[in-house]
């Protein structure tokens, strides 16, 4: 650059020209800042619009279908109608009508009734010592306290004793406390013990007996000899003592 032009430019900057250049720079900076702010605002608005649109699409995609439509899509699901069926309305209109018992509830009752009908007392007489149901009672003969696991039926010696139900003779034996005993397995997994029989028992192990069939006669009971003559009758179900009278009508 020629020296004369350099001197003029230097004088211009040293004078009013400096302020003119400064003003131009400030104006340019302000313009650039304004443009930057506008650009940033436009970008923010665009991002906001982009955020709003996906949320709307997502909400439309995840809207839950009506329960009826959902049930139609699932295999085997019944759709319940808000209108009651004719059968249900009839049931609601007659609440006083009792529900019919189920077959399962009838069977135990029928079995219990059938079981009781198939049992009779092995001998006629007064039951003067009842089943103690696990409670201790004083033994008049032995003088101690023990459970009474059967019933004592008063009867004279020699009186016939019959099978209380049909069954099969399991054992025939003589016991030191209960005298001659006949054990018979009866229906319902019940074993009956006929204790205190005469030695002339009329059945043997393995015999099939009918209800009311004579199996022996009243004899002697060492463990209850202080009592009047009687038959001691016991019953067990699943190897547990039960009240023999609970089997009778």
Buried (B, 14 or more C-beta within 10 A) or exposed (E): EEEEEEEEEEEEEEEEBEEEEEEEEEEEEEEEEEEEEEEEEEEEEEEEEEEEEEEEEEEEEEEEEEEEEEBEEEEEEEEEEEEEEEEEEEEEEEEEEEEEEEEEEEEEEEEEEEBEEBBBBBBEBEBEBBBBEEEEEEBEEBEEEEEBBBBBBBBEEEBBBBBBBBBBBBBBEEBEBBBBBBBBBBEBEBBBBBBBBBEEBBBEEEBEBEBEBEBBBBBBBEBBEEBEBBBBBBBBBEEEBBBBBEBEE
